[in-house]
């Protein structure tokens, strides 16, 4: 059994970087951070701590950040949306300039950022952490208007509440379809955790209902653990259909509330369609992404492989084996802050090791996890023999402890990121 000390120690290990007191504080430069999520807010804070004279400006259009981890509990009515929301006041108190504006374009030749209010900012270095964008119309018929009928709920906030309301209003005996996205996407275990928690709600309030997961993949993160748990906890309430069995959604029709796969047509009572994803729009518009739709980086410094003096973090970056998760984004941000400090001090980047742990709740008191350790090589490569996954034969107490560790992790990471 993974101990509480080891789990929480992993959070600290991801931040085992030298204290700012070990560095001179006379490094001065203008650094703009685009995006105020787990990557952007973290890198802004750590840059200011490592080099207090840096002029760090965080550009984020939303005054309140709404976190995706734990938002599946909001969907099932077991958590309030307000518990997912965080302001930037602690970053401002640390001397970071926070501009609640939308970045519309980045000119790497003039080193300028154009804002929606028509102002421009100049920079010496830029850190882009724009998260994801959803690929509308990748599934025939699924666009932004369709998401008001079949919500994606993959960007936490109004969509989370829309899906919640639809599930609460559904009749007992209804069918809920969750359309999982193809790889790569934000939070690989997320759709399957969502199915689990929705089933947990249904067993209590609408026990004649069913959750059907339609998946364009034949494998997914923690598959064996999820399948075991669904059978044990929910009987036949949760069904997963992979690509080989016709799980790929090819078309949706909101007028008739139908969903078509390669072989079947469904008329669910509620449908949660999570479309394919790519790097945030600003990264693509600014030429940071390649043909894959994601942003290639140097795995040591997180500098763009396409543009100099641009560093890219979190979901938007091609981190290869390291998944797109809040834990990964936070860990990458701390390392990137260190490497920028080194570069601006005319010192060599430091070789580092990064960790990631993804927790999932199969029920509010039933947790599972997968962990990985990564180091820069040709890519961000997994360290052989490091990391691991929750044991399939774990006892009930272990599952309860993992659920508790998940909550401890959320409190720790949001405190470290937003104060």
N, C-alpha and C positions, 0 to 999 in steps of 0.2 A: 504493500500500500504506500502510495506517495504521501509523504508527511506534509503537514501544514507548513512546517519550516521550509521544506524544499520548494513548495509551491510559491510561497511568498518570497522566498530567497531568489526565485527565478526572476521576479519583478526587479529586485534589487540588482541582480546580476546583469540585467539588460542596461543598467545605469552605472555600471562600475567604470566610471570615467574619472580622470583626475579632477581634483577640486580646483575651482577657479583661483584659489590662492597660490597654486603652483605656477601660474602664468603671470607675465607682466600685464598690466591693465591699460597700456598705452596704445593698443591697437584700435584704430579708428577707421570706420568705413560705413557706407550706407548700404544696409541690407533690407530688401523688401521680401516679405513672406506673403505668398498668395495662398489663402485658404486657412481657416481657423479651426480645423478639426484636430484630431489626436496628433497628427503629424505637424501641422502648421503651428498650433499654439505651443506645442512642446518645444519645437526647434527655436521659436522666438524666445521663450523663457530661458532655455539653456544657453543660447547665444549671449543673452544679456548677462547671464551669470558668469560665463567664461570670460567675457570681455565687456565690462560695464560701459566702456566708452563707445561701443558700437551704436550707431543710430539704426535701431530695429523698428521697422514699420510693418504691422500686420494688416493686410487688406482682406477684409471679410465682410460680405454684404449683410449678414444677419447679426443683429445685436445679441441674440441668444442662440447658443449651439444646442441642438437636440441630438443626443447620442443614440446610435443604432443598437449597440450591445444592451441587452435586457429589454429592448422595445417589444420583443415578442410577448413578454408578460403584460405589456400595456394592451396589446391586441386581445388578450384573453381576460382582461379586466382584473388582473392580479397586481397591477402596478399603475400608478398615476403618471401621466405624461410629464408632469412637472418634475418628477424625480429623475427624468432624463435630461433636464435642461440646465444649462450653465452659462453664466455671463463671462465677460472678459475683464471685469473690474480688477482682478488681482494682477493681470498682465499689465494693465495701465499703471497700477500702483508700483510696479517694478521698473517703470521708465520706458515701457514699450508703447509706441504710438499705435493705437488701434483705430483704423479708418473703416467705418461701416459703409463701404462703397463697393461696387462691383468692378473688377478689373475687366476691361473690354479687349485689351490687346497688349502684347509685350513686344517691343521693338529691340531686338538684341544688338542691332548695329548702333543705335543711338543710346541704348541702355535706358529706355523709358517705358513706363507703364501708363497706359491710357485708362482713365477711370470713366465710369458712366456719367459722372457729373461734369465731364469734359476737362477736368484737371489732369495734369501729368505728373508723374513722379520719376525721379532719376535714381539710379542705383549703381553700386559697384559690384554687388553680387545679388542674385535673386534666388529664392528658394520657392519652388512651386509645389504646393501640396493641395491640388484642386479636387482630389477625390475622383469620383466616377461620374460619367454621364450615361444615361440610358439610351439604348439604340432603338429609337422609335421606328416602327415599320419593319424591323428585322423579322417580326412575326406578322404575316399579312393581317391587316385590320387592327393591329395594336399600336395606337398612337396616344398622344397625351389625352385626347378626349375619351378614348376607350378606357384609360386608367381611372376615370371617374365611375365607370361601371364595373370593371374588373381591376381593382387597385393593385398596384405593385407593392406598396408599403415598404419599399427598399431604400427610401430616403425618409428618415424618421420625421414625423410631424403630422400634417393634415392627412396624409395617406394612411398613416398608422391608425388614426382615429376613424377614418372611413371604413377600413377593413374591420376594425373592432365593431363598429355599429352594424355592419352587414351581418357579421356572425351572431351578434346578440339578437338581431331581428329575425334570424332564420328559423324556420319551423323545425320541430323535432322530426328526425327522419330525413333531413336534407343532406345534400351532397356538397362538400367543399372540395374544390380542386385547387391544388397548389402547383403552378407551373414553374419548375426549377429552370435556371438559366444554364447555358453551356459554359464551360471553362474558357478563360479565367473570369472570376467575378468576385465581388466583395463578399467576405465572410463565407467561405466554402461550406461550413456546417449549418449555416443560417436557415435555409429552407426546411431542413429536416428537424431542427430544433423547433421551428414554427409549427410544423405538422404535429410534433409531439405535444406541445403545449396547447394547441387547439384541441387535440384529442383528449387531453386532460380536462379541459373545460367541458367538452361534449359529454364525457362519461358522467359528469355531475349534473348537467342541466339538460342535455339533449341526447340521451343515450342511444337513440335509434339512428343517429346520424353517422356519416362516414367521411373520412378524409382520403382523397385520392391524390397521390403525387405523380405528376406526369413529368418525366425527366428525359432530356436529350442526351444523357450520359448513362453508361452502364455501371459506373462506380462513383462513389462520393465519399467525402470525409467521414471517418468513423462509421462506415456502413454497417459492419458486423455488430457494433455496439447498439446502433439505432435499431436494426432489425430485431435483435434479441429483446431490447426493451419494449418495442412496440408489441411483440408477441406476448410478453409477460404482463405488461401493464394494460394494454388496450385490446387484446384479442385480435379480432379481424377488423377493428375500426379503421386502422391505417393500412392503406395499400400503396405500395410503390411500384411503378411501372417504368422500367428503364428503356433505353433506346432500342435495344434488340427486340423488345416486346411491343414496340409501337408507342413509346412514351413521348416522342418528339411532337410538340405542338406546332402546327404549320399555319393555322388560321384561327382568328376569333371573329365573331360577329356579335356586336353588342345589341343590335336591334332584336335579334332572336335569342340572345344570351346563349349562343352555342360556341363550342370549342372543338376544333378538328385536329386530330393527330394524323399520322401517316395511314392509320387503319380504321379509326373510330371517330364518332361524333358524340359529344356529351352536351347535356344541358344542365349545368350545375346550378344549385341555389346561390352559391357564392364561389367566385373564382379569384384567386390571387395569382396574377400573372407577373412573374419576375423576368423581365426581358434581358437579352444580352447586354453587356456593358463594355465601356471603353473609358479611357482617361477623360478627366473633366474637360469641358468644352474649351476653356481658355488654353489648356495645354495643346490641344489639337489646332486651334486657330493660330497659335504662336509658333507652330512648327516643331514642337517638342516630341510629338508622337511619330512612330514609324507606321508602316503599312498595317501593322497588327492593331493599331488604335491605342497602343500603350507606349510608354516612354522609356527608351533604352538608357541605361545609366552605367557609370563606372561603379562596380560593386564595392570599392574601397571608400570612395568619397561621395558617392551619389551624384556626381556631376553628370550632366547630360552628355551622351555620346554624340549629340547633334550640335549643341551650342555650348561655347565656353561660358564660364561664369554663371551658369544656370544649374542649380541642383534640384533634383526631383525626388519627392518622398511619398510614402504611403501607397494608397490604392493605385495611383496613376502610374507608378514606376513598374518597370519589368524587373521583378526581384526573383524570378524563376522559382526555385523551390520554396522560398519564403512566402507564405500565403498573404493575401490581402486582408489584414485584420487590424483592429485597433491596437493590439499588443505589438504587432510588427511595425505599425506606423510610429508608435511611441518610441520603440527601440531604435528605429532608423533615424528618427529626429535627433535623439541624443548623440548618436554617433556622428551624424552630419554636422551638428553644432561643433563638436570637437574638431572635426576635419577642417571646417571653415576657419576655426580659430588657428589651427596649424598653418593653413595656407596663407592667411592674412599676416601671420607672424613670420612668414618665409621659412617655415619648418616643414619637414616631410610629414605626410599623413601617417597616422598610427594604425597598424594592423589590429583589427578588433574582431571579436566574435559576438554574434547577435543571437538572441533567443526569442522564441515565440511560443505561447501556450494559448490554445483555443479551447475554451470551456463551452459546453452545451448543457442546457437543462432539458431532460426528457420529461421531467415533472418538476414542480417547484422544489421538491426535496430530493431529486434524483439527478446527479450531475455526472458527466463524463468529460474527458479531456484528451487532447493530443498535444504533444510538445515537440519542438524541433530546435536544433542548434545549427547555426549557419556561419560560414566565414567566406570572405571574399577570395575568389579564385578567378576563373574565367567569368563566372557569374557569382551570385550568392549561392554557394554550394552547401548542401547538408554535411554536417560533420558525422562521419561514420560511427555508429554505435552510440551516438548521443540522442537525447530525446526519448520519446516513447508514447504509448497510448494506454488508457485505462484498461485494466485486465477485464476480460469477458466474464470471469468467474468471481468478480468482486462481491463482497457481502453488502447487505443493505446499508450498514453503517458507513461503509466506504463511499457509497453513492451519496449519502446524506452529507458526508464531509466534503465531497467534491462540489456539491451544490453550495455549501457554505464558503468554500474557497473561491468559487466564482463570484459571489457577492463581495468577498473581501478584495478580490482583484479589482472589481469595478470601482469600489470606493477608493482604492489606492491609486488607480490610474487616472481617475477623474480629478482627484485631489492634486496629483502631481502635474496634470496638464492645465487645469483651470484654477487651482488654488482652493 
